[in-house]
């Protein structure tokens, strides 16, 4: 398992040994099972390999140690304050859309502006867990309303591929292959490498809206569940989109 993570990060045994300040021989012995590392050593090597918290627990178990990183369900009473913070972040972004997803892009929370992505989608895609990647690229999702679907696919698919490579999650790999099957044949749309944000153009209630979005993760989290949460916040990319949502915010919600 350690060797697999090292290969994913493109490091040699010597590279990892230098970073972790241990001998290359020790790294070799750990990888071949000739020595059993302490739990502290497992965590040390995992830290230098940027192994996700969930997988650090798996490494500890494989080495014969008990997992030390907590993993509690989001509805656990001990995570009540974290849930409150998430809801506060999403509400604070209104009247513009914002949502929170787990490591597999399943929807956890959303604010009241989320209907911009839910209008007219196939009811089967709204059965829990609602996967936002699937919802965005599935023909029955909001993909038909995207004016720049090719650009969105060219941005999201490589991002998901990197996530598959970084985490080794087989379910994400299956999701990636599924989303690939929805795309058109031929060369993908090329993106400008100088762009730091992709505009998302979508038709909604007779208007064409344009967003850019940011993704927030919680690097200080010491719980597996919290580390894997991402908050996606959508910002108006032009004055017409900003005006649309400001006007909608002044009218009673449906």
N, C-alpha and C positions, 0 to 999 in steps of 0.2 A: 504493500500500500504506500509506503514511504517513497519507494522508487517511482511509483506511478505519479505521485504528486511532484516529485522532483523533475520528472520528464515533462510534465505539464508546464512547469515554470521554466523549462529550457536550461536547467542547471546541471552541471556535472557534480559528481560526489565531492570533488575538490572545491568547487564553487560554494556548495552548501556548507562544507566543513569550515571554510574561511569565514563565511557569514555568521555561523553559529559558534565560532571559536572552539571547535573540536577538531580531532584528527580525521583525515579522510579515511583512515583505516577503521575508525570507530563507526563512521557513517556506513562504510561497506559491511561491517560486521552486523550492524542493525538491519540493513536491507537483506542480508542473506540468512538472518536468523541465528548467527553464531553468537550473538550476545542479546540479552533482553534489556532494553533501555529502561531507566527509571521513568516514572510519570513526569518528573520535571524535565527530563531530556526529551521525551516525546513532545511535550508542549513547547519546548525551546525550538526544536526542529520545525514543528508545525507553524510556529510564529514566523520563522524566517522563510517559510514556504507560502505564507499568507493562506493557510488552509482555513476554510470556513469553520465556525465554531461547531456546527453539527458534525463535520468530518473529523474534528479534533477528538471528539468523544469516541468516534469509531476507531481512531488510531489508538487511543488509550485502551479500549477494550481488546483490540487485537494484540496489544503488548501485555495483556493480563492484568490491567489496572481498571479500577472503577472510573466511570466518567465523572468529571468534576465540573463541567459546565452545565448549568441548569437549562432545562427545556420545559417550559410550562405552557399550557394552552392559553390563548389570548384572553379567554374568559375566566382565567384563574383570578381569585380575589387579590392575590399579591401583585397582579399586573393592572389593577384598577387605575392607578395613577398614570400609567403609560397609556392606557386606553383614553383617558381623559385628555392627555396631551395630544394624542392623534386627532381626536374629535375637535379640539380647540384649533389645531393647525388647519384642518379642513374647513371649518366654519370661518376662520379668519381670512381665508382666501376668497370667500363669496364676495361678489356675485359670480366669480369665475369658477370653472370646474376644478375640482381637486379630488383625488382618491388615494387610498392606501391599498397596496397589494402585498401578497406574501411572495416567497421565493419562486413560486411557479406561476406568478402573475394572476393568481386568483384574488378576486375583489374581497376586501375586508370591510372597508368603510368608504363612504363617499359623501360629498356635500350635496346641497339641493340643486346644483347646476349640472349634475351628472346626466340629466335627461338629454343633453345635446348628443351623447353617444348612444343612448338607448332607444331613441325614436325609431319606430318601424322595424326593429330587429326581430329576427325569428325568435318565437317564444322559447324554443328548445335551448337557445343559447343563454337564456336568462335563468335556467335551472341551476341552483347552487351545486358546486361552486362556479361562479361566473368568471371565466378566464378572459382577461382584458386583451391579451394577445390574439386569442381566437376571435373575440368579438370584433377586433379591429380589421382582421384580414380575411375572415370567413365571408363567402358570398352572401350569406344570410345575415351578416352583422352590419356594421355601418360602413364597410368597404365600398358599397355602391354609391354612397354619398360623399366619398372622399374625392376631391377634384384632383389631387396629386397622389393617387394610390401608388403609382410606381415609385415615387420618391419615398413614401412612407415605408413601403416594403424594403427598399434598398437601405433604409436606415435601421429598421427593426430587426430584420433577419440576421444581419451580421452581429448585431448586439446580442441576440438570443444565442447565436452560435458561439460567441465568446463566453457567454454564461455557461453553456453546456461544457465547453472546454475547461473552464475554471472550476466548476463544481463536480463534474462527472455525474450529474443527476440523470438517471435513465429516463425519467418521466419528462424532463425538459427536452431530452433528445427526441423522444417520440413526438412531443409537441412541435419541435422544430421541423421534423420531417412532414408532419401534417400540414403545417403552414406553407412549406415549400410547394406542396401539391396544389395549393389554391392559386398559385401565381401563373402568369402568362409564360408561354415559351419564348425563348430568345434571350438576348443579352439584357442584364439588369440595367436599370437607370443608374448612371454614374452621379456621385455626389461631389460637391466642391469640398476638398479637404480643409479649406480655410473656414468653412461654416461651423459655428459652434452650436447652432440650434437649427432644427429642421422645422420649417413652417408646415402646419397641418391645416389644410383647406377643406372645409366640410360644409355641405348644404344642410340647413336646419331651419324649418318653419319659413321657407321662402327666401331665406337670406343665405349669403355665402360668408361664412365666418372663417377667420384665420387666427391660429394660435401658434405660439411657441411654448415649449414645456421644459420644466426642470425636474430632476429626480433627486430626492433627498433620502439618504440612508443614515442610520444612527451608529456611527463608528464607535461610540463609547458604550454600546450595549454589551452586557455580560450575560445575556440570556439568549439562547439559540433563536427563540421565536422573535424577539425584538430585533436581533441583528439582521434577520431575513426580511424585515418589513421595508418597503420602499414607498415613499409618498411622491405621487406625480401631480404637479401643479401646472395648470394651463393658464397662460397669460395672453391677453389680446395682442395680436401682432399689427393691428391697424386701428384707426379711429372708428371705423364702422363697426367692428366687432366689439370694441369697448362701449360704444353707444348702445348697441343691441342689448348687452347685459346690464348696463346701468338702467335702461328703460324697463327691462324685464324685472329688475329688482324692485321697482316702484309699484309693480302690479301684484295683486294677490296670487300666491302660488296655487297651481292646480292640485 
